[in-house]
Amino acid sequence: MEELTLAGTKLEALSVGGIETTIHLPERKVAFDIGRCPPPVVKRELVFFTHGHMDHMGGVAYHCATRALRGMRPPTYVVPPGYEDELEHLFDVWRSIDRSEMPHTTRTLAPGENFELPGGWRVRPFRAVHTAPAQGYALLRVRQKLRPEFLGRSGEELRRMRHEGTVLTEEVESVEFAFCGDTRVEVLEREELPRRARLLLLECTFVNERIGPELAREKGHLHLDDLAERAGLLADTEALLLHHFSPRFSRPEILGAIGSRLPASLRARTTALLGGHR
């Protein structure tokens, strides 16, 4: 897994299209998708899944069993609505094969709902567009801010008002990170959260004319040319991490396509996740 710090977010990530995708945020103690379950992800008790394809969920039984073997707490798996019964059926089969309990919790989280994390953070899903039901996730930092009508008041006056029961603050959210999972480019047109994210993780399975944009859409994936045409939607993005490149493309091919096809303003903020590519 590659270790990166982008737009203030530390992450460990591995993503090759059709092979394995997992995103690990060590400071927030969460992972998004699990791939084949690289060792650092075993220690994560909380995992959010974007969809059920093998390269994103294949290591879930290993993750659960390994945590039990090491005496770690049972994990919690957060899935899009509609996946919970299938995931539990999968675990029933593995319990029979493995002769173990494989304790865990599965819960669903739908777009627009919140999963509260410690320390003033929350995770909120948003809709993705793929060949299977899918969603992305945004990580939001939550702060309390003095309401505009009370700005300029003295500390003594504010204390008095608070004692009298006046609500002085309002909640303010900032989108620090968004991970779209597997998706077509329409996710940027339809969903506000990824456009607002300081750090956006966006799949880019196909990068040149070997697989064109139309075929990419049929496969439920994003083409680099689709992104280039919509670069204006990411004017507020501080850092863009492209990942999930097809293994048919080499490192030089990927970097060359990014260098020649993306507008300079977006290219300067773009990093390619290339672990697994030669």
N, C-alpha and C positions, 0 to 999 in steps of 0.2 A: 504494500500500500504506500502511496505517496503522501508525504506530510507537507501541508501547505498552510500558509496564513494569507488570507485575502480579505480585504475590506474589514479587517478586525476580527475575522472568524478563523479559528484554527480547525483544520479538518484533516482526516486521513481518508483517502479515497482510492478506490480501484474500480475501473469500469472499462470493459471491452464489450462491444455489442454482441449479443448472443452468447456470451461466455460467462460474464460475471459482473455484477454491479453492487457495490456497497459503499455507503457514505457514513463516516463515523465522526461525530463531534465530541471529542474527549472532554472539553470543558463543560458541556451541557449534559454529558453522560447519556447520550442517545445515539442510535444508529438509524439510518434510513435504508431499507432493503438490506439483504444479507448475503447475496451472491452465493458462493460456496463456503461462506463463513470463515474468512481469514482470522487468524488467532486474536488480533486486537478486539474483534467484535464479540468474542466469547464473553468478555467481561461486562458487556452492556446488558443490563437488565431490561431495558426498554427499547423496542425496535418498532419502527413505523414502516409499513409496507405500502408501496405504490400500486402494485398489482401482482397477479399470481404467476407470471411467467417464470420458468425454471431458473433463468440467469439472475433473477432478482429474489427468488424465494427458496431456491433449491437447498440451501444449507440450514433451513430452519430446524429440522429434526436433530441434526448434529449439534446445533447451538444449544437446544434445550437439553439434550442428553449429556453434553459435555459439562454444562453448568451443574447439573445434578451430580455427576460423577465427582466434581470438584467441591461439592458441598456448598455451592453458591445458591442464592435465593432464586426461586422460580421466576422466569422471565415473564414479561407482559408483551404481547404482540398486538399491535394496533393495525387493523385492516380496513379497507373500504367496505361499505355495506354490501352484503351479498357473498362475502368470502368466508364468513365465520364458520358456517356449517361444513364447507369443504375442507377448511384447515383442520377442524376438529376430527373429521373423518380420516384425514391423513394421519393425524396423531394416533387415532385408534388402531390403524394398521401398523404403525411403527411400534406401538406398545406391545402388540401381539408378536411382532418379529423380534423386538429387542428384549422382551421379557422384563420391562421396566415401566415405571409409572410415568415418567416424563412430565412432571408437574409444570404447569404454566397457566397463564390467564390470557384469554383472547377477548378483545373488545373492539367494537366498531367505532369509527369516527367519520362522520360525513362532512362534505364541504360546508364551510361556514361554522361548524362546531369547534369548540376549543378543548385542548388537553393542557391543563395547567402544569407547569414545571416549577421547581423551587426557584426562589430568588428573583421573582418578577419576570418570568419567561413563560411563553405559551406556544403551542404548536396548533396551527389551523390548516386543514386541508383545503385544496381548491381543485376544480375539475381539470382533468387532462383528456387528451383525445388520442386514443390508441385502439388497437385491434381487440383488446380485452378491456373490461371495465377498469378504469385507472384514475388515480388522482395524484396530485403533487402535494407538497407540504411546505408551509412557510413557518419560520421561527421568528416570533415577535418578542421584542423587549417591551415591557410594560412599566411605565413610570407614572407617578402622580405629579401633576403640574398645577400651580396656583391658577385659579380661574381668572380670565382677563379682567373681570369687573372688580377684582380685589387687588390688582397690581397697584403699587404705590402706597398701600396702607401700611401703617406702622406695625411693628411686631406686637406691641401691646394691644393694639386694636384687633389684630388678627387672633390673638389668644383669647380675647374677650368674645369675639364672634364664634370661635370654635367652641368655647365653653357654653355658649348659648344654643349650640346645636346647628350653627350654620355650616353647610358643606362648602369648604373653601377650595377644594381641589377637584380636578377632573382627570380621568385616565387618558394617557397618551400612548399610542403604540407606534413603534418603529419596526419595519420589516428588515431584520438583519440578514436573513438567509432564506432562499427559496430553492427547492429541489423539485423539478418537474417530473422526474421519472421518465418513462418512455412516452413520447407524445409527438403529435404533429405540431406544426408551428402555430396553428390556431390557438393554442394555449395562451400565446402572447396577446392575441387580439381579444380574447374573451375574458381573460382573468386579470384582475388588477394586482393581486398580491405579487406575482413574479415580476411585474413591471416596477413595483415599488421597492423591491429588495435591493439592499446594498450589495449583497453577493448573490448572484443568480447562477445556479447549476442547470445547464441546459444540454440535453442530448443533441448530438449532431452525428447521426449514424453514417450519413453519406456526404461526401465532400466535393465530388466533381462529376464529370459527365459519364463516368462508368456506370453509375446508377443515377438517373436524373430525378428531378423533383417530383414528377408525376408518379413514378414507381415508388419513390420514398413515401409519398402520401398513402399509396395503396398498402404499403407495409406498416403504416401507422407510425412512421418515423419522420424526423426532420432532416432536411437537406441544407447544406451550408448556403446555397443560393436563396432558399426561403428566408433564412435569417438575414442575409445581406439586404434583401428587399424591404425588410421590416426593421432595420437598424434604428430608425427614428423612434420606435416604441421603447427603446432601452436608453433613452437620453439621460435618465436619472440613475442608471446602473453604475455603481462604482467599479465593480469587478465582475467579469463573466468567465465562468469555468465551463468550457465545452468538454463533453465526455461521451462515452458510449460509441466511439468510432468503430465502424465495422473492421474486423480483423483483416479484411482484404486490403486495407490501406496501410502503407508504411508510414513511419514517422516523417520522413522527408516529404512524402506526398501530402500528408495532413497539414504540415506546417506550410508547405508551398501553397496549398489551396487557401488556407486562412490568410496568408500574406497577400495573395492576389485577388481574392474575392470579397473580403470584408472591407467596408469603408474604413479609412484611416482612423476616424474618431472612435469607432468601436474596436478596431483591431488593437489599438493601444491599451485597451482595458481588458483584453481577452487572454486567457491562459488555456492551453490544451492539456488535458489529462492523458498522458501517453504511456503510462505503465502498461506493459503487455504488448506494445507495438515496437517493432524493430525499426 
